[in-house]
């Protein structure tokens, strides 16, 4: 579509210095900006590059999914740099790409449009990016500085797992900060457990961040059950004797809402005793 537009609309007659190629290239650049939704900041950055790098960048963005009927590149909001272009510009690797791909779209939009790694004094663009993502994500969820400070102290893999996997829609009472901290502890446990495993033969480089949590569904289910019922870790002693099948059934069927005196732990103890007695016949 862009090629058709250029061939039908370009007029070389207005070239005052005779440099038709320069005029054509500028026309192509402007046409792409209109069709792909580039903003002025990105255009200025693009124009500062050598001509061959500009062409590579333009071609890569056109090829990454094409354009929609409205002229905006698929998968990239108007005014945002493409993910591939973002990675190239800041020299980020496949590990960073996976992190960006897995994060919520609203967060990714802000990162692609606002992150600036040019002021990194020590050259650690990845560290600066993670800090920017963490701060932006925290603001979007309304977290306080104490919570952000705790998350900052976590290992990088745990931070990334928290940011990519936490879903604020699961907060029934609206207390998102409390739910974030609960999920943060689960992310820490998942990463610590993965770190204790023997290294996989032939593996080189960093592991995908979600691999650390993929084997821990049972632990996460128990944590979710405790949170849903308003119980602390003391309830684990009640659940521990149950077989995996019975544990799953109890967690699925137990209803803490019938507790008249607020003693949910006592209700759970009675429920488990009754469940066990029925199983024994």
C-alpha positions as a printed NumPy array, in Angstrom:
array([[  0.   ,   0.   ,   0.   ],
       [  2.834,   2.377,   0.835],
       [  4.596,   1.587,  -2.443],
       [  1.394,   2.257,  -4.389],
       [  0.904,   5.547,  -2.562],
       [  4.479,   6.658,  -3.283],
       [  4.327,   5.765,  -6.967],
       [  1.025,   7.532,  -7.451],
       [  1.771,  10.659,  -5.389],
       [  5.489,  11.453,  -5.576],
       [  6.337,  14.516,  -7.664],
       [ 10.044,  15.042,  -8.467],
       [  9.426,  18.353, -10.197],
       [  9.698,  20.301,  -6.958],
       [ 13.323,  19.253,  -6.39 ],
       [ 15.299,  22.507,  -6.353],
       [ 18.832,  21.052,  -6.107],
       [ 18.283,  18.156,  -8.516],
       [ 18.64 ,  15.542,  -5.77 ],
       [ 15.616,  13.486,  -6.728],
       [ 16.705,  10.492,  -4.651],
       [ 16.919,  12.629,  -1.514],
       [ 13.461,  14.053,  -2.162],
       [ 12.076,  10.563,  -2.887],
       [ 13.56 ,   9.112,   0.292],
       [ 12.155,  11.951,   2.396],
       [  8.752,  11.402,   0.768],
       [  8.903,   7.669,   1.578],
       [  9.86 ,   8.419,   5.172],
       [  6.96 ,  10.82 ,   5.647],
       [  4.537,   8.408,   3.957],
       [  5.626,   5.619,   6.301],
       [  5.255,   7.891,   9.311],
       [  1.659,   8.655,   8.348],
       [  0.799,   5.041,   7.571],
       [  2.574,   3.459,  10.559],
       [  1.713,   6.086,  13.156],
       [  5.192,   7.358,  14.02 ],
       [  5.366,  10.484,  16.16 ],
       [  7.757,  13.436,  15.74 ],
       [ 10.173,  12.172,  18.4  ],
       [ 10.644,   8.884,  16.605],
       [ 10.92 ,  10.635,  13.24 ],
       [ 13.714,  12.854,  14.565],
       [ 15.528,   9.797,  15.92 ],
       [ 15.134,   7.999,  12.605],
       [ 16.413,  10.969,  10.569],
       [ 19.528,  11.139,  12.765],
       [ 20.599,   7.672,  11.583],
       [ 22.713,   7.009,   8.472],
       [ 20.579,   6.519,   5.398],
       [ 21.192,   2.774,   5.12 ],
       [ 20.136,   2.248,   8.752],
       [ 17.032,   4.336,   8.15 ],
       [ 16.114,   2.082,   5.231],
       [ 16.667,  -1.063,   7.308],
       [ 14.462,   0.31 ,  10.084],
       [ 11.687,   1.358,   7.704],
       [ 11.685,  -2.008,   5.921],
       [ 11.681,  -3.969,   9.186],
       [  8.687,  -2.055,  10.524],
       [  6.749,  -2.513,   7.291],
       [  7.499,  -6.238,   7.308],
       [  6.493,  -6.774,  10.957],
       [  2.839,  -7.502,  10.369],
       [  2.041,  -4.997,   7.644],
       [ -0.482,  -2.207,   8.119],
       [ -4.186,  -2.198,   8.883],
       [ -6.903,  -0.646,   6.767],
       [ -6.52 ,   2.522,   8.822],
       [ -2.807,   2.639,   8.058],
       [ -1.566,   1.799,  11.559],
       [  0.865,  -1.097,  11.901],
       [ -0.774,  -4.119,  13.484],
       [  0.267,  -4.737,  17.073],
       [  1.763,  -1.283,  17.623],
       [ -0.366,   1.673,  18.813],
       [ -0.059,   4.897,  16.875],
       [  3.038,   6.854,  17.892],
       [  4.848,   3.801,  19.294],
       [  8.061,   2.257,  18.067],
       [  7.855,  -1.4  ,  17.059],
       [  9.106,  -3.963,  19.555],
       [ 11.844,  -5.158,  17.199],
       [ 12.948,  -1.602,  16.533],
       [ 12.949,  -0.874,  20.273],
       [ 15.164,  -3.887,  20.974],
       [ 17.597,  -2.938,  18.212],
       [ 17.807,   0.696,  19.264],
       [ 18.691,  -0.123,  22.862],
       [ 20.801,  -3.222,  22.166],
       [ 18.551,  -5.58 ,  24.154],
       [ 18.673,  -9.371,  23.864],
       [ 16.112, -12.171,  23.456],
       [ 15.679, -12.392,  27.238],
       [ 14.488,  -8.769,  27.343],
       [ 12.283,  -9.422,  24.314],
       [ 10.51 , -12.279,  26.117],
       [  9.954, -10.044,  29.139],
       [  8.447,  -7.285,  27.017],
       [  6.238,  -9.72 ,  25.103],
       [  4.859, -11.202,  28.325],
       [  4.024,  -7.948,  30.122],
       [  0.498,  -6.423,  30.071],
       [ -0.25 ,  -4.483,  26.875],
       [ -1.008,  -1.256,  28.762],
       [  2.425,  -1.403,  30.358],
       [  4.166,  -2.291,  27.092],
       [  2.561,   0.697,  25.383],
       [  4.11 ,   3.073,  27.918],
       [  7.513,   1.388,  27.71 ],
       [  7.685,   1.561,  23.911],
       [  6.602,   5.183,  23.805],
       [  8.4  ,   6.642,  26.848],
       [ 11.516,   4.686,  27.822],
       [ 14.81 ,   6.475,  27.175],
       [ 18.012,   4.514,  27.732],
       [ 20.293,   7.236,  26.38 ],
       [ 20.946,   8.755,  29.818],
       [ 22.269,   5.504,  31.298],
       [ 25.631,   6.548,  32.764],
       [ 27.076,   3.061,  33.264],
       [ 25.783,   1.606,  29.988],
       [ 23.461,  -0.852,  31.765],
       [ 20.384,  -0.279,  29.604],
       [ 18.741,  -3.493,  30.82 ],
       [ 18.948,  -2.375,  34.455],
       [ 17.512,   1.001,  33.566],
       [ 14.713,  -0.635,  31.582],
       [ 13.752,  -2.947,  34.443],
       [ 13.666,   0.015,  36.83 ],
       [ 11.486,   1.995,  34.421],
       [  9.114,  -0.947,  33.972],
       [  8.908,  -1.548,  37.725],
       [  8.127,   2.106,  38.494],
       [  5.56 ,   2.413,  35.696],
       [  3.838,  -0.847,  36.665],
       [  3.715,   0.245,  40.298],
       [  2.096,   3.568,  39.386],
       [ -0.498,   1.83 ,  37.222],
       [ -1.486,  -0.392,  40.166],
       [ -1.362,   2.402,  42.762],
       [  1.428,   0.843,  44.851],
       [  3.109,   2.863,  47.594],
       [  6.853,   3.459,  47.877],
       [  7.274,   0.808,  50.551],
       [  5.818,  -1.847,  48.255],
       [  7.936,  -0.654,  45.328],
       [ 11.015,  -0.762,  47.553],
       [ 10.295,  -4.348,  48.544],
       [  9.807,  -5.4  ,  44.917],
       [ 13.046,  -3.647,  43.968],
       [ 14.877,  -5.779,  46.564],
       [ 13.639,  -9.012,  44.959],
       [ 15.786, -10.998,  42.494],
       [ 15.328,  -9.856,  38.906],
       [ 13.619, -13.083,  37.831],
       [ 11.094, -12.778,  40.664],
       [ 10.383,  -9.144,  39.772],
       [  9.807, -10.083,  36.148],
       [  7.556, -13.001,  37.053],
       [  5.505, -10.728,  39.318],
       [  5.132,  -8.026,  36.66 ],
       [  4.196, -10.398,  33.838],
       [  1.924, -12.811,  35.732],
       [  0.1  , -10.718,  38.329],
       [ -3.553, -10.106,  37.424],
       [ -5.225,  -7.283,  39.41 ],
       [ -8.67 ,  -8.497,  38.32 ],
       [ -8.391, -11.34 ,  40.831],
       [ -8.626,  -8.927,  43.758],
       [-12.169,  -9.391,  45.1  ],
       [-11.957,  -6.733,  47.826],
       [-10.093,  -4.177,  45.722],
       [ -6.992,  -4.316,  47.919],
       [ -4.562,  -4.628,  45.052],
       [ -1.392,  -3.701,  47.015],
       [ -2.001,  -6.534,  49.496],
       [ -2.589,  -8.991,  46.681],
       [  0.573,  -7.806,  44.918],
       [  2.654,  -8.482,  48.024],
       [  1.1  , -11.921,  48.408],
       [  1.882, -12.74 ,  44.778],
       [  5.391, -11.338,  45.229],
       [  6.08 , -13.919,  47.918],
       [  4.847, -16.664,  45.603],
       [  7.113, -15.389,  42.829],
       [ 10.064, -15.407,  45.241],
       [  9.295, -18.99 ,  46.275],
       [  8.978, -20.135,  42.659],
       [ 12.279, -18.553,  41.634],
       [ 14.081, -19.87 ,  44.726],
       [ 12.806, -23.366,  44.01 ],
       [ 13.961, -23.173,  40.404],
       [ 17.378, -21.911,  41.476],
       [ 17.847, -24.974,  43.684],
       [ 17.338, -27.385,  40.778],
       [ 20.381, -28.934,  39.052],
       [ 21.22 , -27.082,  35.825],
       [ 19.787, -28.626,  32.679],
       [ 22.404, -30.23 ,  30.457],
       [ 23.355, -28.25 ,  27.405],
       [ 21.505, -25.129,  28.565],
       [ 23.239, -21.848,  27.974],
       [ 22.083, -18.389,  28.93 ],
       [ 19.2  , -17.228,  31.09 ],
       [ 16.051, -19.294,  31.417],
       [ 12.676, -17.95 ,  30.272],
       [ 11.164, -16.237,  33.287],
       [  7.958, -18.287,  33.323],
       [  9.804, -21.583,  33.451],
       [ 10.506, -20.976,  37.133],
       [  6.806, -21.056,  38.001],
       [  5.602, -23.764,  35.627],
       [  6.213, -26.626,  38.082],
       [  4.677, -24.995,  41.151],
       [  0.929, -25.024,  40.504],
       [  0.165, -27.055,  43.639],
       [  1.952, -24.563,  45.882],
       [  0.241, -21.666,  44.172],
       [ -3.173, -23.347,  44.562],
       [ -2.652, -23.651,  48.321],
       [ -1.548, -20.023,  48.559],
       [ -4.626, -18.935,  46.631],
       [ -6.845, -21.03 ,  48.92 ],
       [ -5.328, -19.478,  52.063],
       [ -5.772, -16.005,  50.624],
       [ -9.365, -16.647,  49.581],
       [-10.261, -17.926,  53.053],
       [ -8.316, -15.295,  54.966],
       [ -6.058, -17.923,  56.563],
       [ -2.366, -17.783,  57.4  ],
       [  0.316, -20.472,  57.234],
       [ -0.912, -22.11 ,  60.443],
       [ -3.648, -23.713,  58.312],
       [ -0.999, -25.736,  56.483],
       [ -0.846, -28.137,  59.448],
       [ -4.513, -28.956,  58.866],
       [ -4.03 , -29.548,  55.139],
       [ -0.714, -31.409,  55.27 ],
       [ -2.1  , -34.902,  56.137],
       [ -4.4  , -34.889,  53.1  ],
       [ -3.478, -36.74 ,  49.932],
       [ -3.065, -34.578,  46.791],
       [ -6.502, -35.658,  45.537],
       [ -8.244, -35.016,  48.873],
       [ -6.421, -31.714,  49.254],
       [ -7.668, -30.529,  45.865],
       [-11.237, -31.61 ,  46.722],
       [-11.181, -29.883,  50.116],
       [ -9.818, -26.63 ,  48.696],
       [-12.465, -26.706,  45.974],
       [-15.447, -27.453,  48.23 ],
       [-14.675, -25.696,  51.518],
       [-16.742, -22.539,  52.047],
       [-15.494, -20.141,  54.748],
       [-18.563, -17.921,  54.487],
       [-20.631, -20.069,  56.845],
       [-18.395, -19.248,  59.803],
       [-20.611, -17.438,  62.362],
       [-17.902, -16.569,  64.914],
       [-15.198, -15.693,  62.392],
       [-13.025, -18.681,  63.301],
       [-12.338, -19.874,  59.777],
       [ -9.434, -22.06 ,  60.894],
       [-11.669, -23.918,  63.349],
       [-14.278, -24.386,  60.633],
       [-11.616, -25.762,  58.293],
       [-10.39 , -28.199,  60.981],
       [-13.928, -29.482,  61.479],
       [-14.492, -29.742,  57.757],
       [-11.302, -31.756,  57.249],
       [-12.18 , -34.101,  60.131],
       [-15.616, -34.675,  58.674],
       [-14.162, -35.183,  55.187],
       [-11.625, -37.707,  56.489],
       [-14.269, -39.605,  58.438],
       [-16.461, -39.907,  55.337],
       [-13.511, -41.151,  53.292],
       [-12.831, -43.855,  55.85 ],
       [-16.438, -44.987,  55.573]])
